[in-house]
Structures are given as structure tokens and as C-alpha cells.
Amino acid sequence: MSEYTRIAKSKRLRYKIIQLLYLIFLILSVIQIPSDWISVNGYINKYIERPEADYTDPVLKQAVKDIDAFEVLFLENVLFDKKTKQIKEPNSYSKSDVFLIDKNNGKALFDIIVKLNNWSKRLNKKDKRRIDFEKLFKLDLENGIKSGDEKGWIKWRWKNVPAIIVNNFIKEFKLRILLINKNVFKEIESPKPLISFKSNISKIYVNQEVYLSLKGDSIKTIKILNNNIESFDYKTIGIDSVVFKPTVSGNYTININSEEIPFEVFPVFFPRKESVPFRLCFSGVDYNLEIETNQAKGELSVEGDPNAKYNRDKNEITFNISQVGWNEIKLKTKNGLIFHDSIFIKSIPTPRVTINELPSFNINKQRLNTLKYFNLIASHPSINASIYKVDSYKVRWVNSNPFEETISGSKVKITDKDTETLKYIIIHSINIRMGNKIKSLEQTIIIPIL
């Protein structure tokens, strides 16, 4: 029996496409890992934050310094939020394209790699650093570095690349250089810390329970500081574990038996999945949003609404913001920030008025005589109808004895009208309550009686 399976020609292309798609999937999986992950992963972080004395060549040392400086400049130009330590528009490539391509700042990275290429050429062909450089920068060499095509390389590497992935590439360039450095794997070994987190947590938030343990010893002394103020938001479990549940955000330090670990606690925010519809709100409209603050005591401040309230028992914020644009919401105490998020406020669009019972704005006398009333409804295709409310309007009854009346509310009564000689119903001067404002519409509705 043959050890091989013959694949029909009709299927070969299909298998090749599947293999290609699998490779694309692996590549995209790697490059779209958030840059925050690098700082969380201890091993990668040790490579990237290596001390200067570990560099075996001044060219490599200078290249890493230049990349660090370039990363700072890049983040400043793509709206990096220093408070949250996040890029404000991570999936957008417009600012990256402007900075790297339109303003030609991508040339700085091009020059760094060209210098490394010239440096590697001066090394012996069997030198491991030269071999590693040619492997790690193979695609860059083929797409403009080797030929000196600056614009070609910049366009190939950076065109339409989202900001978060650009930041990943910058960090990855630095990692490549560190991998070229000799003995990089032997020098990173260090004693394991005595204090360790029991779960793999990238970020700690207010009201989140965090478990820590002390390896190989029992807890004799413990002290937790938040911005140099002692915190008592913890309790010990057994002889070697601690559960910590911070009530405010800040820069913390935990000290157990003289072992010390610094970490940051972030304020909570609106639950993203549940509050997606509320991330876009309208000016002058009342909103009640639940927050995960665990009945915390705090002082609420909402941009655009000085009268906003926080219901501690329901963990609920009530606000009515008049200011259009992004508005910050904060809940804080004298010890620190508990809650911090933003809401985008838009002006309410002008609605159109329709009539439920008369979708085509006409009616025959037979059906008119069976109706007791009809309702005016104000709506907009992209807005929840509950935002609008018909406040008042004028109705002109055109018959043998025409007259006009002003009506409050949305209901138009028909039962007390002379419908036999009625020819038209004209509705005009419609006033709509939109949030806390009343707007007069230019719309006029003419209903012919068929």
C-alpha cells in the first residue's frame, strides 16, 4: 500500500487557498494583539526594558534609544490619553497616515533600519548578529531598505495601518533589535518575586477583588499605600494570602514582610456591553445609568449638568447634559477617583410627524365616521420615539362652516365634528417637546376627505 495520498488536481488549489488563509489568520492574530499586552507579559517586557549595560554594540544601543524617542513622538501625534494610557482612536489610521506618510515622519524609522543594515554589512558573514538581522528584517530589506527606496518602504509598511497596530510594530522593531543582541536569553534570569498575583490580571479596577500570595513564608507584616496614604481595603486569608478590594483608584504599593510591589488601580466605567446605546446621548434628555460602584460614597461631577445626581442605593447616575460633544463624568472622594467615563452628546434631530391611523394622510368619509380620534406621532428614523412628545398644534376643519382650534397633546377628536360636509383637515403650527426644549415645526399636514 502506498504511503502517500494522491490529491486530485481539482482539489489542489482549494488546499493551497486554505493554507494561505490559515497563514493570514496567524499573522493577523499576532499583529492585532494590543500593545498593552507587551507591558503585561513579564518575559517580553524584560527584553524590551533591558538595562543599557546589556548592549553588546553601541549601534544596537543607539537604535533602541532612537526607537524609544520615536514611539513617544508617535503617541503624542495620535491623541494618546495619558490618564488612561490608551490611544483614543486605536482602530483609526487617519492620524497615523498623516504623521508617518503625509508629514514623512516614517523616514526616521527608515533611517534607523538603514543604519542597522549598513552596520550588519560590516560584520563577518558568519556573525550571528548579521544572520539574525537579515532574517528578522527580511521583508523590510526586500521592500525598500536594501534598494534605498524610502517612499516605497514607508508606503508599504505604514499605509492605512491602524494606530494601535503601528504602535505594536514600533515595539516589535525594538524587540527585533534586542533579539539580534548577543546572549539575550541568558541575561534575563532574575530571582522570582515572593509576592505574586494568584490570577493573570492586566489591569485592576475599583471594587475588583485581587488575590495575592506570599511564596515560601507566612505573612508577618503588611502595609498597603495609595499615593502614600495607607489603605485598609484588604483582609488576610490563612497565613500566606491576601484579598485586596480597592475602593478608590490610584498608584498603590503593597509591602509584605519588606517585599514590595507597585501597581495601579483604575476607576470603573460604564459596562461597555450593556451601555452601548447610552454612549451616544442627546442634549436636554434625562438619562439614568447604572454603574458598578458597590454603593460607594462619593461626590459626582458631570460636565454640562451641574444638577446631576448619584443614587448610592441603586448605584445609579441621573443626568441631563446640555453641552454638545464629549462630556466627562466623575465620582470621587478625598482619597481618590471611583468612577470615570465619558458620554458623547448630540443635538436632537428635528422629527417628522405622522398619523398612526392615517399613514397616507388621506381618508374616506365612511372610515372617518368610524374613527373616534387619531394620534399625531413625532419620530426620527435613528432616534428612540420616546425622546419626542407632541406638545400642541392647530387644526383647521375645512367644511361649509370652517373653523380652527388649538389642541394640546397628541390626540385629535373626531366624534364632535360635522363630518358630512368636511373636505379637508389641515394640521399646522406643530410644537414638539424634545428633551427639555420645545421646537416648532414647519411641517403642515393636509388630509383630504375622499
Residue, then its C-alpha position, 0 to 999 in steps of 0.5 A: m500500500s502506498e504511503y502517500t495520498r494522491i490529491a486530485k488536481s481539482k482539489r489542489l488549489r482549494y488546499k493551497i487557498i486554505q493554507l494561505l488563509y490559515l497563514i493570514f489568520l496567524i499573522l493577523s492574530v499576532i499583529q492585532i494583539p494590543s500593545d498593552w499586552i507587551s507591558v503585561n507579559g513579564y518575559i517580553n517586557k524584560y527584553i524590551e526594558r533591558p538595562e543599557a549595560d546589556y548592549t553588546d554594540p553601541v549601534l544596537k544601543q543607539a537604535v533602541k534609544d532612537i526607537d524609544a524617542f520615536e514611539v513617544l513622538f508617535l503617541e503624542n501625534v495620535l491623541f494618546d490619553k495619558k490618564t488612561k494610557q490608551i490611544k483614543e482612536p486605536n482602530s483609526y489610521s487617519k492620524s497615523d497616515v498623516f504623521l508617518i506618510d503625509k508629514n514623512n515622519g516614517k523616514a526616521l524609522f527608515d533611517i534607523i533600519v538603514k543604519l542597522n543594515n549598513w552596520s550588519k554589512r560590516l560584520n563577518k558573514k558568519d556573525k550571528r548578529r548579521i544572520d539574525f538581522e537579515k532574517l528578522f528584517k527580511l521583508d523590510l530589506e526586500n521592500g525598500i531598505k536594501s534598494g534605498d527606496e524610502k517612499g516605497w518602504i514607508k508606503w508599504r509598511w505604514k499605509n492605512v495601518p491602524a494606530i494601535i497596530v503601528n504602535n505594536f510594530i514600533k515595539e516589535f522593531k525594538l524587540r527585533i533589535l534586542l533579539i539580534n543582541k548577543n546572549v539575550f536569553k541568558e541575561i534575563e534570569s532574575p530571582k522570582p518575586l515572593i509576592s505574586f498575583k494568584s490570577n493573570i490580571s492586566k489591569i485592576y479596577v475599583n471594587q475588583e477583588v485581587y488575590l495575592s500570595l506570599k511564596g515560601d513564608s507566612i505573612k508577618t507584616i503588611k502595609i498597603l499605600n495609595n499615593n502614600i496614604e495607607s489603605f485598609d481595603y484588604k483582609t488576610i486569608g490563612i497565613d500566606s494570602v491576601v484579598f485586596k478590594p480597592t475602593v478608590s483608584g490610584n498608584y498603590t504599593i503593597n509591602i509584605n514582610s519588606e517585599e514590595i510591589p507597585f501597581e495601579v488601580f483604575p476607576v470603573f466605567f460604564p459596562r461597555k456591553e450593556s451601555v452601548p446605546f447610552r454612549l451616544c446621548f442627546s442634549g436636554v434628555d434625562y438619562n439614568l445609568e447604572i454603574e458598578t460602584n458597590q454603593a460607594k460614597g462619593e461626590l459626582s461631577v458631570e460636565g454640562d449638568p451641574n444638577a446631576k445626581y448619584n443614587r448610592d442605593k441603586n448605584e445609579i447616575t441621573f443626568n441631563i447634559s446640555q453641552v454638545g460633544w464629549n462630556e466627562i463624568k466623575l465620582k470621587t472622594k478625598n482619597g481618590l477617583i471611583f468612577h470615570d467615563s465619558i458620554f458623547i452628546k448630540s443635538i436632537p434631530t428635528p422629527r417628522v410627524t405622522i398619523n398612526e391611523l392615517p399613514s397616507f394622510n388621506i381618508n374616506k368619509q365612511r372610515l372617518n365616521t368610524l374613527k373616534y380620534f387619531n394620534l399625531i406621532a413625532s419620530h426620527p428614523s435613528i432616534n428612540a420615539s420616546i425622546y419626542k412628545v407632541d406638545s400642541y398644534k392647530v387644526r383647521w376643519v375645512n367644511s361649509n362652516p370652517f373653523e380652527e382650534t388649538i389642541s394640546g397633546s397628541k390626540v385629535k377628536i373626531t366624534d364632535k365634528d360635522t363630518e358630512t360636509l368636511k373636505y379637508i383637515i389641515i394640521h399646522s403650527i406643530n410644537i414638539r417637546m424634545g428633551n427639555k426644549i420645545k421646537s416648532l415645526e414647519q411641517t403642515i399636514i393636509i388630509p383630504i376627505l375622499 
